[in-house]
Amino acid sequence: MRRLLVLWCPDWPVRARAAAERLPEDAPIALLHRGEVLACSASARAAGVRRGLRRREAQARCPELVVLDHDPSLDARAFEPVLEALEAALPGVHPLRPGLAAVRVRGAARYYGGERAAALHARGVIARAGSPGARAGIADGLFAAERAAAATTESAPVAIVPGGGSAAFLAPLPVASLGDPELADLLPRLGIRTLGAFAALPATDVADRFGPEGARLHALAAGRDERAATPRLPPREHDREVAFEPPLDRADQVAFGVRIAADELVEALLGERLVCTALRVAIEGEEGETVERVWLHPRSFSAAEVVDRVRWTLDGTLVRRDASRNASGDASGLRSPVARVVLSPESVDPAGAHERGLWGAGPDEAVHSGFSRVQGMLGHDGVLSAVPSGGRTPRERAELVPWGDRPVRRRDPREPWPGALPPPQPATVYELRRPVRVLDPRGRPVAVDERGRLSGPPAALLEAPGGAGPRELTSWAGPWPLDERWWDAAEARRAHRFQVVDRAGEAWLLSLDDRGWWAEGMYD
């Protein structure tokens, strides 16, 4: 196992939030997650606030407590300058979570003259980055080094476990140190209260009783942690920028000028075994105006297809600009020649996931390219495709999304939708439901009372979609009540739905609400 240095900034979430809110460092602060205290400041702990307390109990123990919601993204953003400072001073920094990082200590110890000197230097780097008070722990293995850092104090901020002594260091610690609530509750009831007692159990018995996760925790308790400190590798910048001097005003000239940049972009991604599945094209005019467009691909972009997307983006911009100028006298989009083009891979995937099948696979590229080009001329919402969605009515069970966009469903079709009609659904769903009249055998309008009882059986359908005069109904089913969004006066709807079939065998889905009868769709 490698010797590791773990650097810990105590109460990091609280300190990050206090700095963002400009609160005093000694203020009693508690961060809540799902109504419970997740972290608190030292002054709050002195008043009796502890992790896991509910809001009211924490405020009862400390009336002046400042209660805030936990923001994980804020923790990460605030820790980024600290990581950058550490990476500039120490090689191979491995961020574990905001406020906690690890590094292989061997190289730093040889450079700075020992493990303690390396730890003290790292603390100084963190202090100069604006976060004084960091603690450091050094041991064999990541778990032991973390426990060593947690065992430090303000007066002794560096703890070093001798080589080969991780098991002895961990032995007196309570089993709750493993961070597993289930084991922390079960093992003490079995008489096992320390990591040493847990490590003394036979490994095979622990694996049989607690499974793979229990075996992993048993190895940690015994000081066997083979996890390495893997340094983070900043993602490479793959954007390609092409500047034109003088600016160009023809789409074919611009497309020709970006050919080399498109080749470089695709080759650079392939060099890292990646392919581009979403491409952002940004075109800047000479006067500073910018037009951007994100293009998607069913598989991955080649260099020629990247050039095509640049041309289509520019063609669509010019078409919309001319149409806008003719209609109102104002030009939208680019108003001047093209001065700069930026190609950015918006989304990349492993190259192996997009290899072509032996006989071809995936959507037809010719169809996709044709629709994409039309979309470039008409605008992003000019070409739409339907995707399944959830809902209680046929119109809600499909959503229109721009061609090529990955659908983000507001309503999951896999979720249960109480009150929805069972399959099959109408083959034709009217975009705007059509008013109709339904009569009983005596020629009176059919109505439904509060108990769902019909005034008479549906016998005739007047003003049916498609014309052809009145339709004699031979069979019907319903009513199925629909009562939704009763809490919203603007969106509330109460209706009764029916399925009816006429003598010619044509079937409709009808609904009756307080405004009358409507045809929702037609069955094949």
N, C-alpha and C positions, 0 to 999 in steps of 0.2 A: 504493500500500500504506500502511496505517496504521502509525503509530509505536506500538509496544506495549511495555509494561513486564511482564516475567516475573519473578515472585518464587519463589525456590527454597529449600526447607528441606533441606539435605543430609542424607542417611541417614535420611529420615523414617520408613520402616518400622522401622528398628532403634530409633530414638528412641521411637516409639510403643510398641513391644513392651517396651523397657526400662522405660518409665514404668509400663506395666501390670503388669510383674513386679517392680517396685521394685528394679531393678538399678542399680548405680552408673553414672554417665554415661561414665566412662573404662573400663568393663569391656569385654574383647574379646568381642563378640557376633556371631554369624552366623545369618542366617535362611535356612532351607532350603525349596526347592520342588522336589518330585519328586527328592529326594536330592541336589540340587546347591545351592550357595550362591547365593542370589538377592541378598542385601544383607549388608553387614558394617559394623561400626563402624570408626572411625579407628584405634583401638588394634589391632584385628584386622588391618587392612591393613598397619600398621607391622610386624606379625609375619609378613607374607607371605601372608595369606589374600586370595584374589581371587574375584570372581564367576565362577561356572561350575565351581569345584572340587567334587569329591565330598566327602562328609562325612569319610571317613577321611583323605584327603589334607589337608583343612583342619585337622583335629585334630592331624595329624602336624606341621604347620608351627607350630601354636599349641596346645600341650597344655592350657593353661588356658582354651581357647575355650568359651564358653557357646553351645550349639547349640539353637536353637528353631525351630519351624515357623512359616512365614509365614502371617499372618492378614490378608487384604485388608480384611475388614470392620472390624477393629480400626484399620487405617490410616485408613479413611474416618471412623470415629467420632471418632478423636483429632484429625483435621484440621478437623472441623466448627467448633469454637470459633474457630480461626484464620480460617476463611472468614467467620464472622459478624462478627468484629472488623474484617476488611478491608472488608466490605460497609458497615459503619457509617462508615468513614472515606473510602472511595474508591467512586465510582460504576462499575457495570458490571464487577464481578469475574467472571472466567471460570475456574472450576476445571478444570484439565487432568487431574490425577490427585492422589491424596493427597500433599501436600508440594510441589505445583507449581500455580501460578495465574497468570493473565495479566489485564491491565487496559489499556484504552486510555489512553495517557499524556497526551494533549493536554489534557484537562480538568484532570487532577490537576496538570500542570506549570503551567498558567495560574493555578491556585488557590494552589499552594504556592511559586511563584516559580522554576520551572525544573524540568527533568527530573531532575537529580541531587537536588534538594530533595524532589521527590515520591518518588523511590526511597528516600531516607533516612527520610522520614516513614513510608513503608510498612514498612520494616524495623523501625522503632520500634513500630509497631502490632503487628506479629507478635511482637516481644520482649515487649511488655506482655501479650500473650495467652498467654505461657508458653513460647514457642519462640524463644529467642535464637539468633543466628548465621545468620539468613536471608541469602541472596545475591540480587542484583537485576541484571537485564540489560535494556537498552533498545536496540531496533533496528527497522528497517523489516521487518515480517513476523514471524510467530510463530516460525518455525524459527531465524532469525538471533537473535532475542531469547533463545530457549532456549539456543543455543550461547554467547551472550554471558554468560548467567547461569552456565553450566557452566564458563566460563573464569575466573571470579572466584576470589579467594583470601581467606583470613581477614583479611589486611592490606589488601586492596583489594576490598571486598565489592560494589562497584557497578561495572559495565562498561557504557559507553555507546558505541554504534556511531553515527557521524555519519550524518545523513540522506543517503541515496543511496550509502552505503558498505557495504551488506550483502554485495554480491558480493565486494568486496576483502577484507572480514573473513573470509568463509567460504573463500576460495580456498586458503589453506595447510592447512586442516584435512584429516585423512585421510578417505577414503571411508567408513570404518566409522562416521563420525559420522551418516550417513544412517539408521542403524539397520536396514539390510537385510542379513542375514548372507550371502545369496546373492551380492549385488553386492559386498559387502566381500571375498568370496573370489575372485570372478571378475575384477573390474577390476584389482587389482594384478597378476594374471597376464597381463593385456593391456598392462601398463605404465602404467596409470592409477592413481595412488596418492593424489591429492589431489582435493578438490572442484573446484578451479579447472581441473584438467585434464579432469575429467568435464564441467564446464560448457562447456568449449571445443568439445566435440563437437557436430556439427550436430543440432538437435533432431529433425529428421525421421529421421535415421539411428538415433538412440537409440530413438525410438518404434517403428521397424520392427524393431529387434533385441530390445528388452526389453519392448515392449508398453506399455499405458497406465500401469502402475505405474512402469516405468522412466522414462517421460516425466514423470511427477509428481516423481520423485526428481531428475531432471535439472533441472527448474525450481527445486526447492529449492536445489540446489547452486549455481545461478546467482543466488540471492538473490531469486527471484520466488516469493513465498508470499502468496497472496491470501486465506488463511484469516483470518476475523475473530475477534475475541474476543467471543464471545456470552455475555452475563451469564446466570446461572441465574435462573430465576423461581420462587420458592417456590410450591408448589401451594396454591391457595386452599382454605379450609376451607368445605366445603359441608354439614357436619352441621347439622341443625335440631333444636332442643330445645324442648319444650313442657312447662311446669310447670303443675300444677293446684293451685289453692288456693281452696277446700278440696279434698283428694284425692277422686277419683271411684271408685266401686265398680261401675259398669256399663260393659260393653264398648261399647255404642252411644254413651254420653256421651264416652268417651275417643276413639272414632273420629271423632265430630263435632268434637272439640276439636283434632285434628291435621290437619284438612282444609287450613287455611291454610298450615301448615308443609309439607305435602305439595306444594301448588301452588308454594310458593317454592323447594323443593328441585328440582323438575322444571324450573321456569323458569330457575333459576340454571345448571343443567347445560346446558340448551339454549342459553343465552346464550354459552356457551363451545363450542357445537357438540358437546356430549357427551350421552350417554344412560346411564342406570343399568341395568345388567344383573344386579347382585347388591346386595341391600339388607339392611342390618343394622338390626333393630328391637330396641332395648333399653328395657325397661319396669321402672321402679323403684317399689317400694311405699313406703308411708308409713313403715314401720319399717326401711327401708334395704335390703331384699332386692331382687335384680335378676334378671330373666329376659331372656335374649337369644336371638334366632333370626335366621339368615341365610336370606333368601328369594332364589331365583334365578328368572329370567324367560327364556323362549325367545327373546324379542326385546328389549324394554326396557319399563320401568315407566312407566305414566302416573300422574297424581296420584290418580285414583280407585283404581288398583290398589295404590298405596302405602297408602291408607287401608284397603283390604281386608286387606292383610297385617298391619296393626296390629290390626285386629279379630280376625283369625284367630289371631294370636299370643296375644292375650288370651283368646279362647275356648278354645284348646287348653290354656292354663295353668290356666284355671278347671276344665276337665273333668278334667285330671290331678290337680288339687288335691283335687277332690271324691272322685275314685276312691281316692286315697291315704288321705284322711281316713276314708272308709268302711271301708277294708281294715285300717288299722293305728291309726287315731286321730290320726295325724300328718298335717299338711298340707304338701305339697311345692309349690314355685313361690312365687307371691305369697301372703302371709299377711295383707296389709292393702290398703286402697284404693290406687289408682294415683296417685302424686305427680308422676311425671316420665316423659316419653317422649322418646327420642333416635332420630332417623332418620339413618343414615349410609350413603352410597353406598359399598358394599364394592368394587365393580368398575364401571368406566365404560369405554365404547367410543366411538369417533367416531360422530356421529349418522348420517353417510352410509352407514356399514356396516350400519345396521338399518332402512333405508327399506323400506317395504312394496312388494312386487312389484305389477305391474299387475293380476294376477288372484289375488293372495294367495300367500304362501309361508310355509314354516316349520311348526312343529308346531301342532296345533290348540290355540288358547288356552283354549277351554272345557274340554278334557280336562286341560290343564295346571293350570288354576285349580281344577278339581274335585279332582284328586289332591293339590294343594298344601293345600287346605282340610282334606282328610282327614288329611294328614300333620301339619297343625297341631294336630289333636285327638289323634292317636295318638302323636305324638312323631316325632323326626327319622328314626328307623329304622322307623317304622310302615308306610311305603310304599317298596318297593324295586323297582329295575329291573335287568335283566341287561344286561351289556356284554361284548363279546368279550374274551377274555384268552388268554394263552399257557399251554401246558402239554402234558403227554404223555398225559393221560387226559381223557376227555370231561368229567368233573366239574371239572377244572381249567381248561377252556377257556371258562368263563363266570364272571364275578364279579357279585355283587349290590351295588349302591350305592344310597344313599338317593335318592329321587326328586328330580330337579332338580340334584343335585350333579354337578359335572364329574368324570368318572371319572379316577382316578389309578391306572393299571394297575401292579400289582406285577410282572406278567409280560407282556412285549410280544408280542402275537400275530404280529407280523411277523418276529420273530426265528426262526431255525431251532431246532427242538426234536427232536434226534435221538431216535429211538425212538417218536415219536408216530405214531398211526395215520393213514394217508392219508385224504383225503376220499373219500366222504361220511361225515360223522359221524352217530351215532345220533340220530334225531329225538326220542326220549324217553330222557332220562338220569335214572336213579333217584337221588334225593337220598341215600338209604341203599341201598347195593348189597344185593341179595337172594340168600340162599344157595340153591343148586340142586345137583342131582346129575346127572352125565353118565356114561352106561354105554356099554360097547362091545357088539358083537353077541352076546357070550357072557354079558352081564349083569353084567360086572365093572366097577368104577369105573375110569375112564380116568385114567392118571397120565403124567407127563412126567419122564424121567430127566435127569441132569446134562448130557447131550449134546443135549437137546432132542428126543429120540425118544419117540413115544407108545407106551404099552403096548397100544393098540388104537385103531381108528378110532371117533370118537364116533358112536353109533347111536341113542341115546335120551336125552331130557332129562326128568328127573323134577323135580317140585315147581317147574315153570316159573311165572314171574310171570303172573298172570291165571287160574291154575287150569286147568280143563278136562283134568286128568289128564296122564298121560305123553304126551310128544311124540316122534314118530318123526322122526329127523333124516335128511334126504335129501342134504344137502351141507354141507361145512364147509371152513374155511380156517384155517391157523395151524400151529403156534404162533408168535406174535411175542413174543420175550422182552422183559421190562422189568426193568431193574436200576438203581435210582436211590437217591441219598442214602446210598450205602454207608458214608459217613464218619460218619453220625449214627445211632446205635443206635436212637434213639426214632423216627426218621422213615424209616429204611431200608426198602425194599420190593423184593422180587423176585417176579415173577409171569410167567405166560404167558397171552397173550390169543388168543381164538379168535372167529371169526365162524361162526355155524351157522344153518341154514335148515331148518324142519320141512316136513312134507308139505303143510301148509296154506299155505305160502308166507310164514310169519312168520319174521323174522330177528332174532337177538339178538347182542349183544356179550358174551362170557363171558370170565372170567379165572380162572386157577388159581394159587393161592399155597399157602404151607405150611399154611393153615387150611382149604383146600378150594376148591370151585367157587363162583363168584359170577356173578350177572347184573348187568352194569354198565349196560346200556341196551338199547333196542329200535329196530330200523330200520322205517321205513314202507315 
